[in-house]
Amino acid sequence: MTPIGPWYANLRKPRLQPPNWLFGPAWTVILGLAAWSAAIAWEAASNDAARTSVVILFATNALCHLLWSPLFFKLRRPDWALIEVVFLWASLVALVVGLWPISPFAAKLILPYLAWVSFAAWLNWAIVRLNAPFA
């Protein structure tokens, strides 16, 4: 869902843009921590209502996570992806807040994901600023 082709290569990017090779390992670590968080929260949930909350929080995040790449790369609309990344970021804040009463450790495992998406949102904004308008 993230084809790095000529369109992306030709975009103007900010100086702080990480090299392309870094994104794969970063996402692998971040999503691994998120999976660990989900397993810990599931086990720590004291009842069915808490488990339902864990599922809803992670499902909402998964949906937001899966929407960003097609908007940015397939549709070539970084401007739309910039709007969507707000929902992705909010889903991560909801995960941290919602998991904290169930398992503070599970909530803390989401923090690198939140930090990376915060940085990615800034990169997305910078790409929109440097390359707009998109059509």
C-alpha positions in Angstrom: 0.0 0.0 0.0 3.0 2.3 0.0 4.5 2.2 -3.5 7.6 4.3 -3.6 7.6 5.3 -7.2 8.6 8.3 -9.3 5.6 10.4 -8.0 6.8 10.1 -4.4 10.5 10.4 -5.3 9.8 13.7 -7.1 7.9 15.3 -4.2 9.8 18.0 -2.4 10.4 16.9 1.2 11.6 18.6 4.3 15.2 18.4 5.4 14.2 16.2 8.4 12.7 13.5 6.1 14.1 10.1 7.2 15.6 7.9 4.5 13.0 5.6 2.8 14.8 2.4 4.2 14.0 3.6 7.8 10.2 3.4 7.5 10.0 -0.4 7.2 12.0 -1.1 10.4 10.4 1.7 12.3 6.9 0.5 11.5 7.9 -3.1 12.3 9.0 -2.1 15.8 6.1 0.2 16.4 3.4 -2.3 15.3 5.2 -5.0 17.2 4.9 -2.9 20.4 1.3 -2.2 19.6 0.6 -6.0 19.2 2.3 -6.6 22.5 0.2 -3.8 24.0 -3.0 -5.4 22.7 -2.0 -8.8 24.2 -1.2 -7.3 27.6 -4.3 -5.2 27.7 -6.5 -8.2 26.7 -5.0 -10.3 29.5 -5.2 -7.4 32.0 -8.8 -6.7 31.2 -10.9 -7.6 34.3 -14.2 -8.3 32.5 -15.9 -8.5 29.2 -16.7 -4.8 29.0 -13.0 -4.0 29.4 -12.1 -6.5 26.7 -14.7 -5.0 24.4 -13.1 -1.6 25.0 -9.7 -3.0 24.1 -11.0 -4.4 20.9 -12.9 -1.2 19.9 -9.8 0.9 20.6 -7.4 -1.2 18.6 -10.0 -1.7 15.8 -10.5 2.0 15.5 -6.8 2.6 15.4 -6.3 -0.2 12.8 -8.9 1.4 10.5 -7.3 4.8 10.8 -3.9 3.3 10.3 -5.0 1.5 7.1 -6.6 4.5 5.6 -3.6 6.8 5.5 -1.3 5.0 3.1 -3.9 4.6 0.2 -4.8 8.3 0.5 -1.2 9.4 0.4 0.4 6.9 -2.0 -2.4 5.3 -4.1 -4.6 8.3 -4.6 -1.6 10.7 -4.4 -3.4 13.0 -2.1 -1.1 14.1 0.8 -3.7 16.8 1.5 -6.4 14.2 2.2 -3.9 12.1 4.2 -3.1 15.1 6.3 -6.8 15.3 7.3 -6.9 11.6 8.0 -3.7 11.6 10.1 -5.6 13.7 12.6 -7.9 10.8 13.2 -5.0 8.4 13.4 -3.3 10.6 16.0 -6.6 10.9 17.9 -7.0 7.1 17.9 -3.6 6.7 19.5 -4.4 9.3 22.2 -7.6 7.3 22.8 -5.6 4.1 23.0 -3.2 5.6 25.6 -6.1 7.1 27.7 -8.3 4.0 27.3 -5.7 1.4 28.1 -4.2 3.3 31.1 -6.8 2.1 33.6 -6.6 -1.5 32.2 -2.8 -1.6 32.1 -0.4 1.4 32.3 2.3 -0.7 30.7 0.1 -1.5 27.7 -0.6 2.2 27.4 3.1 3.1 27.5 3.8 0.6 24.7 1.7 2.8 22.5 3.8 6.0 23.1 6.4 5.2 20.4 3.6 4.8 17.9 2.1 8.1 19.0 5.5 9.8 18.8 6.1 8.4 15.3 2.7 9.4 14.0 3.2 12.9 15.5 6.4 13.2 13.5 4.8 11.6 10.4 2.0 14.1 10.7 4.5 16.9 10.6 6.2 15.3 7.6 2.8 15.0 5.9 2.1 18.7 6.6 5.5 19.7 5.3 5.0 17.7 2.1 1.6 19.4 1.5 3.1 22.8 2.2 6.0 22.2 -0.2 4.1 20.6 -3.0 0.5 21.9 -3.0 -1.9 22.1 -4.7 -2.8 18.4 -5.3 -5.5 17.3 -7.7 
